[in-house]
Amino acid sequence: MISKKMENMVANSSAIRAMFEEGNRLAKIYGAENVFDFSLGNPNVPAPEAVKKAIIELLDEENPVVLHGYTNSNAGYEDVRQAVAESLNKRFGTSFSAKNITMTVGAAGGLNVILKALLNPGDEVVVFAPYFGEYRSYVNNYDGVLVEVSPNTIDFQPKLDEFEAKLTPKTRAVIVNTPNNPTGVVYSEDTIKKMAAVMEKKQKEYGTDIYLISDEPYRELAYDGVEVPYLTKYYANTIVGYSYSKSLSLPGERIGYLVIPDEAADSENLIAAANVATRILGFVNAPTLQQKVVKACLDEKTDISFYDRNRETLYNGLKELGFECIKPEGAFYLFVKSPVEDEKEFCAAAKKYNILVVPGSSFACPGYVRIAYCVAYETIVNSLPKFAKLAEEYK
């Protein structure tokens, strides 16, 4: 018998993964080139050549006992953390040092570390729909309560009036994800300033600390010159979770970091708690080889022109076919309005043409579907005639 909590998690396991597995099944029947799998945010752009070079050099030149051994601190190698801090300071005008950085097992590992460090049972964590569905599980892991702010389907910026109404004395944290999965929206500086003002006001009203957790795996994937605000500059109690999964196309390597600034309330104890949480959650430390790799590649970036071409081609193609969606400013997702109220019905219709998309209800936003365009360009081009046939069903 598994635990009751896990029974619920298994029963509600990710629709994204289920669709991805369905894609693999269909590919065996029809051939991979005839299946248009837009389910999983798995980068199709290879890692920069510098990543391969760094791995080879590290394996050739570093002492393998040291390279593959435990780090002295669960937070990771001090030289790596210092290099990350200096890179952030150069880019964003911050003043971090090694102590403010905890290397993590990707952004997901980082979110679990900081939620473990922060939450008592019953504490509330506010999220803005649509949001990455795994937040439900992460908060539930520590017996927190997820509080949803309903989606603003006009431009998908957060509903700040509803946000303010849903902050309570039990609110411990707020999670934001910008550029956003699943919409591709970047929260504007104006939005961030207003959100920070609301949180400052509620902290004073309740006499509590409310932490803003910025989940940033898509920070480097922004198009058309759009600036992604660095949130520690707007709100003192900000914690940043970052991943190299998308910026360096390393999703399977599970490497990222947390930033816990000195300005955050009780930062010294919070940094210590994140260090201990890294150990007791079973991560022990972030992968050591990958820590050294990202240090060597801090100035490298994935060529997002590949994603941008996919974005333009798919967005324009679907708009011409009569589908409704906003143009994403970042990440690699289109969030498309379903032509029927039940978007799961639309997903089922799409599957008849071997098109696999994820229902918006997985992101707490029914009536929409998510299309991950981090696929081969040929997949985008070849899918459009199938989307055309799908569109005909709703005319």
DRENGULUM-29770 format. One record per residue (C-alpha): residue number from 1; residue in three letters; x, y, z. Coordinates in nm, 2 decimals. Layout:
% DRENGULUM-29770
r n NUM	res ALA	xx X	yy Y	zz Z
...
//
This chain:
% DRENGULUM-29770
r n 1	res MET	xx 0.00	yy 0.00	zz 0.00
r n 2	res ILE	xx 0.13	yy 0.34	zz -0.09
r n 3	res SER	xx 0.07	yy 0.65	zz 0.12
r n 4	res LYS	xx -0.26	yy 0.83	zz 0.09
r n 5	res LYS	xx -0.08	yy 1.15	zz -0.03
r n 6	res MET	xx 0.09	yy 0.95	zz -0.30
r n 7	res GLU	xx -0.23	yy 0.78	zz -0.41
r n 8	res ASN	xx -0.37	yy 1.13	zz -0.49
r n 9	res MET	xx -0.05	yy 1.23	zz -0.67
r n 10	res VAL	xx -0.04	yy 0.91	zz -0.88
r n 11	res ALA	xx -0.41	yy 0.96	zz -0.97
r n 12	res ASN	xx -0.34	yy 1.31	zz -1.08
r n 13	res SER	xx -0.01	yy 1.25	zz -1.24
r n 14	res SER	xx 0.11	yy 1.49	zz -1.51
r n 15	res ALA	xx -0.10	yy 1.52	zz -1.82
r n 16	res ILE	xx 0.21	yy 1.65	zz -1.99
r n 17	res ARG	xx 0.40	yy 1.33	zz -1.93
r n 18	res ALA	xx 0.10	yy 1.12	zz -2.03
r n 19	res MET	xx 0.07	yy 1.30	zz -2.36
r n 20	res PHE	xx 0.45	yy 1.27	zz -2.42
r n 21	res GLU	xx 0.42	yy 0.89	zz -2.36
r n 22	res GLU	xx 0.13	yy 0.88	zz -2.61
r n 23	res GLY	xx 0.35	yy 1.05	zz -2.86
r n 24	res ASN	xx 0.61	yy 0.78	zz -2.83
r n 25	res ARG	xx 0.34	yy 0.52	zz -2.88
r n 26	res LEU	xx 0.20	yy 0.68	zz -3.19
r n 27	res ALA	xx 0.55	yy 0.73	zz -3.33
r n 28	res LYS	xx 0.60	yy 0.35	zz -3.32
r n 29	res ILE	xx 0.28	yy 0.31	zz -3.52
r n 30	res TYR	xx 0.29	yy 0.59	zz -3.77
r n 31	res GLY	xx 0.66	yy 0.69	zz -3.77
r n 32	res ALA	xx 0.81	yy 0.98	zz -3.57
r n 33	res GLU	xx 0.80	yy 1.21	zz -3.87
r n 34	res ASN	xx 0.42	yy 1.17	zz -3.89
r n 35	res VAL	xx 0.35	yy 1.25	zz -3.52
r n 36	res PHE	xx 0.35	yy 1.62	zz -3.42
r n 37	res ASP	xx 0.43	yy 1.60	zz -3.05
r n 38	res PHE	xx 0.40	yy 1.95	zz -2.88
r n 39	res SER	xx 0.35	yy 1.81	zz -2.53
r n 40	res LEU	xx 0.69	yy 1.84	zz -2.35
r n 41	res GLY	xx 0.91	yy 2.14	zz -2.30
r n 42	res ASN	xx 1.22	yy 1.94	zz -2.40
r n 43	res PRO	xx 1.47	yy 2.17	zz -2.58
r n 44	res ASN	xx 1.55	yy 2.05	zz -2.94
r n 45	res VAL	xx 1.84	yy 2.30	zz -2.97
r n 46	res PRO	xx 2.17	yy 2.13	zz -2.88
r n 47	res ALA	xx 2.38	yy 2.27	zz -2.60
r n 48	res PRO	xx 2.64	yy 2.52	zz -2.70
r n 49	res GLU	xx 2.97	yy 2.36	zz -2.82
r n 50	res ALA	xx 3.14	yy 2.52	zz -2.52
r n 51	res VAL	xx 2.95	yy 2.28	zz -2.30
r n 52	res LYS	xx 3.09	yy 1.98	zz -2.47
r n 53	res LYS	xx 3.44	yy 2.13	zz -2.46
r n 54	res ALA	xx 3.41	yy 2.21	zz -2.09
r n 55	res ILE	xx 3.30	yy 1.86	zz -2.01
r n 56	res ILE	xx 3.59	yy 1.71	zz -2.20
r n 57	res GLU	xx 3.85	yy 1.94	zz -2.04
r n 58	res LEU	xx 3.72	yy 1.88	zz -1.69
r n 59	res LEU	xx 3.73	yy 1.51	zz -1.74
r n 60	res ASP	xx 4.08	yy 1.53	zz -1.88
r n 61	res GLU	xx 4.23	yy 1.78	zz -1.64
r n 62	res GLU	xx 4.05	yy 1.76	zz -1.30
r n 63	res ASN	xx 4.13	yy 1.51	zz -1.03
r n 64	res PRO	xx 3.85	yy 1.26	zz -1.07
r n 65	res VAL	xx 3.83	yy 1.19	zz -0.70
r n 66	res VAL	xx 3.76	yy 1.56	zz -0.64
r n 67	res LEU	xx 3.55	yy 1.62	zz -0.95
r n 68	res HIS	xx 3.31	yy 1.33	zz -0.87
r n 69	res GLY	xx 3.32	yy 1.36	zz -0.49
r n 70	res TYR	xx 3.10	yy 1.53	zz -0.24
r n 71	res THR	xx 3.12	yy 1.91	zz -0.22
r n 72	res ASN	xx 3.24	yy 2.06	zz 0.11
r n 73	res SER	xx 2.91	yy 2.24	zz 0.15
r n 74	res ASN	xx 2.57	yy 2.10	zz 0.05
r n 75	res ALA	xx 2.53	yy 2.44	zz -0.12
r n 76	res GLY	xx 2.79	yy 2.34	zz -0.38
r n 77	res TYR	xx 3.15	yy 2.44	zz -0.48
r n 78	res GLU	xx 3.24	yy 2.78	zz -0.33
r n 79	res ASP	xx 3.42	yy 2.89	zz -0.65
r n 80	res VAL	xx 3.12	yy 2.80	zz -0.87
r n 81	res ARG	xx 2.88	yy 2.99	zz -0.64
r n 82	res GLN	xx 3.11	yy 3.29	zz -0.64
r n 83	res ALA	xx 3.13	yy 3.28	zz -1.02
r n 84	res VAL	xx 2.75	yy 3.27	zz -1.05
r n 85	res ALA	xx 2.71	yy 3.56	zz -0.80
r n 86	res GLU	xx 2.96	yy 3.77	zz -0.99
r n 87	res SER	xx 2.79	yy 3.69	zz -1.32
r n 88	res LEU	xx 2.46	yy 3.81	zz -1.18
r n 89	res ASN	xx 2.61	yy 4.12	zz -1.03
r n 90	res LYS	xx 2.76	yy 4.21	zz -1.37
r n 91	res ARG	xx 2.43	yy 4.15	zz -1.55
r n 92	res PHE	xx 2.18	yy 4.29	zz -1.31
r n 93	res GLY	xx 2.37	yy 4.54	zz -1.08
r n 94	res THR	xx 2.32	yy 4.32	zz -0.78
r n 95	res SER	xx 2.56	yy 4.26	zz -0.49
r n 96	res PHE	xx 2.56	yy 3.89	zz -0.43
r n 97	res SER	xx 2.84	yy 3.67	zz -0.31
r n 98	res ALA	xx 2.90	yy 3.30	zz -0.29
r n 99	res LYS	xx 2.70	yy 3.27	zz 0.04
r n 100	res ASN	xx 2.38	yy 3.39	zz -0.14
r n 101	res ILE	xx 2.39	yy 3.11	zz -0.40
r n 102	res THR	xx 2.29	yy 2.75	zz -0.34
r n 103	res MET	xx 2.35	yy 2.52	zz -0.63
r n 104	res THR	xx 2.04	yy 2.30	zz -0.69
r n 105	res VAL	xx 1.92	yy 2.00	zz -0.88
r n 106	res GLY	xx 1.75	yy 2.21	zz -1.14
r n 107	res ALA	xx 1.48	yy 2.47	zz -1.07
r n 108	res ALA	xx 1.25	yy 2.20	zz -0.96
r n 109	res GLY	xx 1.50	yy 2.08	zz -0.69
r n 110	res GLY	xx 1.55	yy 2.45	zz -0.60
r n 111	res LEU	xx 1.18	yy 2.51	zz -0.55
r n 112	res ASN	xx 1.15	yy 2.20	zz -0.33
r n 113	res VAL	xx 1.45	yy 2.31	zz -0.12
r n 114	res ILE	xx 1.32	yy 2.66	zz -0.06
r n 115	res LEU	xx 0.96	yy 2.54	zz 0.01
r n 116	res LYS	xx 1.10	yy 2.28	zz 0.25
r n 117	res ALA	xx 1.29	yy 2.56	zz 0.42
r n 118	res LEU	xx 0.99	yy 2.79	zz 0.45
r n 119	res LEU	xx 0.67	yy 2.61	zz 0.49
r n 120	res ASN	xx 0.49	yy 2.49	zz 0.80
r n 121	res PRO	xx 0.18	yy 2.27	zz 0.76
r n 122	res GLY	xx -0.11	yy 2.49	zz 0.66
r n 123	res ASP	xx 0.10	yy 2.78	zz 0.53
r n 124	res GLU	xx -0.04	yy 2.93	zz 0.20
r n 125	res VAL	xx 0.15	yy 2.97	zz -0.13
r n 126	res VAL	xx -0.01	yy 3.19	zz -0.39
r n 127	res VAL	xx 0.02	yy 3.12	zz -0.76
r n 128	res PHE	xx -0.11	yy 3.29	zz -1.07
r n 129	res ALA	xx -0.31	yy 3.08	zz -1.31
r n 130	res PRO	xx -0.21	yy 2.96	zz -1.56
r n 131	res TYR	xx 0.08	yy 2.81	zz -1.38
r n 132	res PHE	xx 0.31	yy 2.51	zz -1.41
r n 133	res GLY	xx 0.11	yy 2.22	zz -1.26
r n 134	res GLU	xx 0.39	yy 2.07	zz -1.06
r n 135	res TYR	xx 0.36	yy 2.36	zz -0.82
r n 136	res ARG	xx 0.07	yy 2.18	zz -0.67
r n 137	res SER	xx 0.28	yy 1.88	zz -0.58
r n 138	res TYR	xx 0.58	yy 2.08	zz -0.46
r n 139	res VAL	xx 0.36	yy 2.27	zz -0.21
r n 140	res ASN	xx 0.17	yy 1.96	zz -0.11
r n 141	res ASN	xx 0.51	yy 1.79	zz -0.04
r n 142	res TYR	xx 0.54	yy 2.01	zz 0.27
r n 143	res ASP	xx 0.17	yy 2.02	zz 0.36
r n 144	res GLY	xx 0.13	yy 2.37	zz 0.24
r n 145	res VAL	xx -0.19	yy 2.51	zz 0.08
r n 146	res LEU	xx -0.19	yy 2.63	zz -0.28
r n 147	res VAL	xx -0.40	yy 2.94	zz -0.34
r n 148	res GLU	xx -0.48	yy 3.02	zz -0.70
r n 149	res VAL	xx -0.54	yy 3.36	zz -0.85
r n 150	res SER	xx -0.77	yy 3.32	zz -1.15
r n 151	res PRO	xx -0.64	yy 3.38	zz -1.50
r n 152	res ASN	xx -0.66	yy 3.71	zz -1.68
r n 153	res THR	xx -0.73	yy 3.58	zz -2.03
r n 154	res ILE	xx -0.70	yy 3.92	zz -2.19
r n 155	res ASP	xx -0.32	yy 3.95	zz -2.16
r n 156	res PHE	xx -0.23	yy 3.70	zz -1.89
r n 157	res GLN	xx -0.07	yy 3.95	zz -1.67
r n 158	res PRO	xx -0.16	yy 3.88	zz -1.30
r n 159	res LYS	xx -0.49	yy 3.99	zz -1.16
r n 160	res LEU	xx -0.35	yy 4.22	zz -0.88
r n 161	res ASP	xx -0.69	yy 4.31	zz -0.72
r n 162	res GLU	xx -0.77	yy 3.94	zz -0.67
r n 163	res PHE	xx -0.41	yy 3.88	zz -0.56
r n 164	res GLU	xx -0.44	yy 4.14	zz -0.29
r n 165	res ALA	xx -0.77	yy 3.99	zz -0.17
r n 166	res LYS	xx -0.62	yy 3.64	zz -0.14
r n 167	res LEU	xx -0.32	yy 3.73	zz 0.07
r n 168	res THR	xx -0.38	yy 3.64	zz 0.43
r n 169	res PRO	xx -0.19	yy 3.61	zz 0.76
r n 170	res LYS	xx -0.12	yy 3.25	zz 0.65
r n 171	res THR	xx 0.05	yy 3.35	zz 0.32
r n 172	res ARG	xx 0.41	yy 3.24	zz 0.34
r n 173	res ALA	xx 0.51	yy 3.27	zz -0.02
r n 174	res VAL	xx 0.41	yy 3.38	zz -0.37
r n 175	res ILE	xx 0.55	yy 3.20	zz -0.68
r n 176	res VAL	xx 0.59	yy 3.38	zz -1.01
r n 177	res ASN	xx 0.71	yy 3.23	zz -1.33
r n 178	res THR	xx 0.82	yy 3.48	zz -1.60
r n 179	res PRO	xx 0.87	yy 3.43	zz -1.89
r n 180	res ASN	xx 0.57	yy 3.21	zz -1.82
r n 181	res ASN	xx 0.49	yy 2.85	zz -1.88
r n 182	res PRO	xx 0.24	yy 2.80	zz -2.04
r n 183	res THR	xx 0.16	yy 3.14	zz -2.19
r n 184	res GLY	xx 0.51	yy 3.28	zz -2.29
r n 185	res VAL	xx 0.41	yy 3.61	zz -2.13
r n 186	res VAL	xx 0.67	yy 3.82	zz -1.96
r n 187	res TYR	xx 0.54	yy 4.00	zz -1.65
r n 188	res SER	xx 0.60	yy 4.37	zz -1.71
r n 189	res GLU	xx 0.80	yy 4.60	zz -1.48
r n 190	res ASP	xx 0.48	yy 4.78	zz -1.40
r n 191	res THR	xx 0.32	yy 4.46	zz -1.29
r n 192	res ILE	xx 0.62	yy 4.36	zz -1.08
r n 193	res LYS	xx 0.62	yy 4.70	zz -0.91
r n 194	res LYS	xx 0.25	yy 4.69	zz -0.83
r n 195	res MET	xx 0.28	yy 4.33	zz -0.70
r n 196	res ALA	xx 0.57	yy 4.43	zz -0.47
r n 197	res ALA	xx 0.37	yy 4.72	zz -0.34
r n 198	res VAL	xx 0.08	yy 4.49	zz -0.26
r n 199	res MET	xx 0.31	yy 4.24	zz -0.07
r n 200	res GLU	xx 0.48	yy 4.52	zz 0.12
r n 201	res LYS	xx 0.14	yy 4.65	zz 0.23
r n 202	res LYS	xx 0.02	yy 4.31	zz 0.34
r n 203	res GLN	xx 0.34	yy 4.23	zz 0.53
r n 204	res LYS	xx 0.30	yy 4.55	zz 0.73
r n 205	res GLU	xx -0.07	yy 4.48	zz 0.79
r n 206	res TYR	xx -0.02	yy 4.13	zz 0.91
r n 207	res GLY	xx 0.32	yy 4.17	zz 1.07
r n 208	res THR	xx 0.45	yy 3.87	zz 0.87
r n 209	res ASP	xx 0.71	yy 3.80	zz 0.60
r n 210	res ILE	xx 0.59	yy 3.70	zz 0.26
r n 211	res TYR	xx 0.85	yy 3.57	zz 0.03
r n 212	res LEU	xx 0.84	yy 3.61	zz -0.35
r n 213	res ILE	xx 0.98	yy 3.30	zz -0.52
r n 214	res SER	xx 1.08	yy 3.38	zz -0.88
r n 215	res ASP	xx 1.09	yy 3.06	zz -1.09
r n 216	res GLU	xx 1.32	yy 3.14	zz -1.38
r n 217	res PRO	xx 1.40	yy 2.85	zz -1.61
r n 218	res TYR	xx 1.31	yy 3.06	zz -1.92
r n 219	res ARG	xx 1.48	yy 3.39	zz -1.83
r n 220	res GLU	xx 1.72	yy 3.38	zz -2.13
r n 221	res LEU	xx 1.44	yy 3.29	zz -2.37
r n 222	res ALA	xx 1.29	yy 3.63	zz -2.45
r n 223	res TYR	xx 1.22	yy 3.77	zz -2.79
r n 224	res ASP	xx 1.20	yy 4.10	zz -2.98
r n 225	res GLY	xx 1.42	yy 4.28	zz -2.72
r n 226	res VAL	xx 1.18	yy 4.22	zz -2.43
r n 227	res GLU	xx 1.34	yy 4.28	zz -2.09
r n 228	res VAL	xx 1.27	yy 4.04	zz -1.81
r n 229	res PRO	xx 1.28	yy 4.23	zz -1.48
r n 230	res TYR	xx 1.52	yy 4.09	zz -1.21
r n 231	res LEU	xx 1.29	yy 4.07	zz -0.92
r n 232	res THR	xx 1.53	yy 4.11	zz -0.63
r n 233	res LYS	xx 1.56	yy 4.48	zz -0.73
r n 234	res TYR	xx 1.19	yy 4.54	zz -0.66
r n 235	res TYR	xx 1.11	yy 4.34	zz -0.35
r n 236	res ALA	xx 1.35	yy 4.26	zz -0.06
r n 237	res ASN	xx 1.20	yy 3.92	zz 0.03
r n 238	res THR	xx 1.27	yy 3.78	zz -0.32
r n 239	res ILE	xx 1.42	yy 3.44	zz -0.37
r n 240	res VAL	xx 1.52	yy 3.34	zz -0.73
r n 241	res GLY	xx 1.52	yy 2.98	zz -0.86
r n 242	res TYR	xx 1.71	yy 2.93	zz -1.18
r n 243	res SER	xx 1.78	yy 2.64	zz -1.41
r n 244	res TYR	xx 2.03	yy 2.58	zz -1.70
r n 245	res SER	xx 1.78	yy 2.34	zz -1.85
r n 246	res LYS	xx 1.67	yy 2.58	zz -2.12
r n 247	res SER	xx 1.94	yy 2.85	zz -2.13
r n 248	res LEU	xx 2.21	yy 2.58	zz -2.20
r n 249	res SER	xx 1.98	yy 2.30	zz -2.32
r n 250	res LEU	xx 2.07	yy 2.08	zz -2.03
r n 251	res PRO	xx 1.73	yy 1.96	zz -1.90
r n 252	res GLY	xx 1.85	yy 1.61	zz -1.81
r n 253	res GLU	xx 2.16	yy 1.72	zz -1.63
r n 254	res ARG	xx 1.95	yy 1.88	zz -1.35
r n 255	res ILE	xx 2.16	yy 2.18	zz -1.26
r n 256	res GLY	xx 2.05	yy 2.52	zz -1.14
r n 257	res TYR	xx 2.07	yy 2.75	zz -0.83
r n 258	res LEU	xx 1.88	yy 2.95	zz -0.57
r n 259	res VAL	xx 1.96	yy 3.31	zz -0.49
r n 260	res ILE	xx 1.88	yy 3.41	zz -0.13
r n 261	res PRO	xx 1.98	yy 3.78	zz -0.10
r n 262	res ASP	xx 2.11	yy 3.93	zz 0.23
r n 263	res GLU	xx 1.81	yy 4.17	zz 0.21
r n 264	res ALA	xx 1.56	yy 3.88	zz 0.25
r n 265	res ALA	xx 1.41	yy 3.85	zz 0.60
r n 266	res ASP	xx 1.61	yy 3.61	zz 0.82
r n 267	res SER	xx 1.84	yy 3.55	zz 0.53
r n 268	res GLU	xx 2.12	yy 3.39	zz 0.74
r n 269	res ASN	xx 1.89	yy 3.12	zz 0.88
r n 270	res LEU	xx 1.72	yy 3.08	zz 0.54
r n 271	res ILE	xx 2.05	yy 3.02	zz 0.37
r n 272	res ALA	xx 2.14	yy 2.76	zz 0.64
r n 273	res ALA	xx 1.80	yy 2.59	zz 0.61
r n 274	res ALA	xx 1.84	yy 2.57	zz 0.23
r n 275	res ASN	xx 2.18	yy 2.41	zz 0.28
r n 276	res VAL	xx 2.03	yy 2.15	zz 0.52
r n 277	res ALA	xx 1.72	yy 2.10	zz 0.30
r n 278	res THR	xx 1.94	yy 2.01	zz 0.01
r n 279	res ARG	xx 2.09	yy 1.73	zz 0.21
r n 280	res ILE	xx 1.78	yy 1.59	zz 0.38
r n 281	res LEU	xx 1.57	yy 1.59	zz 0.07
r n 282	res GLY	xx 1.82	yy 1.35	zz -0.07
r n 283	res PHE	xx 1.99	yy 1.57	zz -0.32
r n 284	res VAL	xx 2.30	yy 1.60	zz -0.10
r n 285	res ASN	xx 2.46	yy 1.84	zz -0.35
r n 286	res ALA	xx 2.39	yy 1.94	zz -0.70
r n 287	res PRO	xx 2.58	yy 1.73	zz -0.97
r n 288	res THR	xx 2.94	yy 1.82	zz -0.93
r n 289	res LEU	xx 3.05	yy 1.78	zz -1.29
r n 290	res GLN	xx 2.77	yy 2.00	zz -1.40
r n 291	res GLN	xx 2.85	yy 2.27	zz -1.14
r n 292	res LYS	xx 3.20	yy 2.30	zz -1.30
r n 293	res VAL	xx 3.05	yy 2.29	zz -1.65
r n 294	res VAL	xx 2.81	yy 2.59	zz -1.59
r n 295	res LYS	xx 3.10	yy 2.78	zz -1.42
r n 296	res ALA	xx 3.29	yy 2.75	zz -1.75
r n 297	res CYS	xx 2.99	yy 2.84	zz -1.96
r n 298	res LEU	xx 2.84	yy 3.13	zz -1.77
r n 299	res ASP	xx 2.87	yy 3.36	zz -2.07
r n 300	res GLU	xx 2.73	yy 3.10	zz -2.31
r n 301	res LYS	xx 2.37	yy 3.11	zz -2.44
r n 302	res THR	xx 2.15	yy 2.89	zz -2.65
r n 303	res ASP	xx 2.08	yy 3.03	zz -2.99
r n 304	res ILE	xx 1.72	yy 3.12	zz -2.95
r n 305	res SER	xx 1.68	yy 3.21	zz -3.32
r n 306	res PHE	xx 1.57	yy 2.85	zz -3.37
r n 307	res TYR	xx 1.29	yy 2.89	zz -3.12
r n 308	res ASP	xx 1.21	yy 3.24	zz -3.26
r n 309	res ARG	xx 1.17	yy 3.10	zz -3.61
r n 310	res ASN	xx 0.94	yy 2.83	zz -3.47
r n 311	res ARG	xx 0.74	yy 3.09	zz -3.27
r n 312	res GLU	xx 0.68	yy 3.31	zz -3.57
r n 313	res THR	xx 0.59	yy 3.02	zz -3.81
r n 314	res LEU	xx 0.36	yy 2.85	zz -3.57
r n 315	res TYR	xx 0.19	yy 3.17	zz -3.43
r n 316	res ASN	xx 0.13	yy 3.31	zz -3.78
r n 317	res GLY	xx 0.02	yy 2.98	zz -3.92
r n 318	res LEU	xx -0.23	yy 2.92	zz -3.65
r n 319	res LYS	xx -0.36	yy 3.28	zz -3.66
r n 320	res GLU	xx -0.42	yy 3.24	zz -4.03
r n 321	res LEU	xx -0.62	yy 2.93	zz -3.97
r n 322	res GLY	xx -0.85	yy 3.12	zz -3.73
r n 323	res PHE	xx -0.71	yy 3.00	zz -3.39
r n 324	res GLU	xx -0.69	yy 3.26	zz -3.11
r n 325	res CYS	xx -0.37	yy 3.31	zz -2.91
r n 326	res ILE	xx -0.15	yy 3.59	zz -2.78
r n 327	res LYS	xx 0.20	yy 3.61	zz -2.92
r n 328	res PRO	xx 0.45	yy 3.48	zz -2.67
r n 329	res GLU	xx 0.73	yy 3.72	zz -2.55
r n 330	res GLY	xx 0.94	yy 3.44	zz -2.40
r n 331	res ALA	xx 0.98	yy 3.07	zz -2.33
r n 332	res PHE	xx 0.87	yy 2.83	zz -2.60
r n 333	res TYR	xx 0.50	yy 2.78	zz -2.56
r n 334	res LEU	xx 0.19	yy 2.90	zz -2.74
r n 335	res PHE	xx -0.13	yy 2.91	zz -2.53
r n 336	res VAL	xx -0.41	yy 2.87	zz -2.77
r n 337	res LYS	xx -0.78	yy 2.92	zz -2.70
r n 338	res SER	xx -0.98	yy 2.60	zz -2.76
r n 339	res PRO	xx -1.26	yy 2.64	zz -3.02
r n 340	res VAL	xx -1.49	yy 2.45	zz -2.79
r n 341	res GLU	xx -1.54	yy 2.50	zz -2.42
r n 342	res ASP	xx -1.40	yy 2.16	zz -2.32
r n 343	res GLU	xx -1.04	yy 2.18	zz -2.43
r n 344	res LYS	xx -0.99	yy 1.81	zz -2.36
r n 345	res GLU	xx -1.24	yy 1.74	zz -2.63
r n 346	res PHE	xx -1.03	yy 1.96	zz -2.86
r n 347	res CYS	xx -0.71	yy 1.77	zz -2.76
r n 348	res ALA	xx -0.88	yy 1.44	zz -2.85
r n 349	res ALA	xx -0.98	yy 1.58	zz -3.19
r n 350	res ALA	xx -0.62	yy 1.70	zz -3.25
r n 351	res LYS	xx -0.49	yy 1.35	zz -3.17
r n 352	res LYS	xx -0.69	yy 1.22	zz -3.47
r n 353	res TYR	xx -0.43	yy 1.41	zz -3.68
r n 354	res ASN	xx -0.14	yy 1.29	zz -3.46
r n 355	res ILE	xx -0.12	yy 1.64	zz -3.31
r n 356	res LEU	xx -0.05	yy 1.62	zz -2.94
r n 357	res VAL	xx -0.11	yy 1.93	zz -2.72
r n 358	res VAL	xx -0.17	yy 1.97	zz -2.35
r n 359	res PRO	xx -0.51	yy 2.08	zz -2.20
r n 360	res GLY	xx -0.51	yy 2.41	zz -2.02
r n 361	res SER	xx -0.68	yy 2.26	zz -1.72
r n 362	res SER	xx -0.34	yy 2.11	zz -1.64
r n 363	res PHE	xx -0.23	yy 2.47	zz -1.58
r n 364	res ALA	xx -0.55	yy 2.57	zz -1.39
r n 365	res CYS	xx -0.68	yy 2.75	zz -1.71
r n 366	res PRO	xx -0.94	yy 2.54	zz -1.88
r n 367	res GLY	xx -1.06	yy 2.64	zz -2.23
r n 368	res TYR	xx -0.70	yy 2.66	zz -2.36
r n 369	res VAL	xx -0.43	yy 2.43	zz -2.48
r n 370	res ARG	xx -0.05	yy 2.45	zz -2.46
r n 371	res ILE	xx 0.17	yy 2.39	zz -2.76
r n 372	res ALA	xx 0.54	yy 2.35	zz -2.69
r n 373	res TYR	xx 0.72	yy 2.47	zz -3.00
r n 374	res CYS	xx 1.07	yy 2.36	zz -2.89
r n 375	res VAL	xx 1.06	yy 2.10	zz -3.17
r n 376	res ALA	xx 1.23	yy 2.06	zz -3.51
r n 377	res TYR	xx 1.13	yy 2.34	zz -3.76
r n 378	res GLU	xx 1.02	yy 2.06	zz -4.00
r n 379	res THR	xx 0.77	yy 1.95	zz -3.73
r n 380	res ILE	xx 0.62	yy 2.30	zz -3.72
r n 381	res VAL	xx 0.59	yy 2.33	zz -4.10
r n 382	res ASN	xx 0.46	yy 1.97	zz -4.15
r n 383	res SER	xx 0.20	yy 2.01	zz -3.87
r n 384	res LEU	xx 0.03	yy 2.32	zz -4.02
r n 385	res PRO	xx -0.16	yy 2.12	zz -4.29
r n 386	res LYS	xx -0.29	yy 1.89	zz -4.01
r n 387	res PHE	xx -0.39	yy 2.19	zz -3.80
r n 388	res ALA	xx -0.57	yy 2.32	zz -4.11
r n 389	res LYS	xx -0.78	yy 2.00	zz -4.12
r n 390	res LEU	xx -0.84	yy 2.03	zz -3.75
r n 391	res ALA	xx -0.96	yy 2.39	zz -3.79
r n 392	res GLU	xx -1.21	yy 2.28	zz -4.06
r n 393	res GLU	xx -1.39	yy 2.07	zz -3.80
r n 394	res TYR	xx -1.48	yy 2.39	zz -3.61
r n 395	res LYS	xx -1.59	yy 2.61	zz -3.90
//
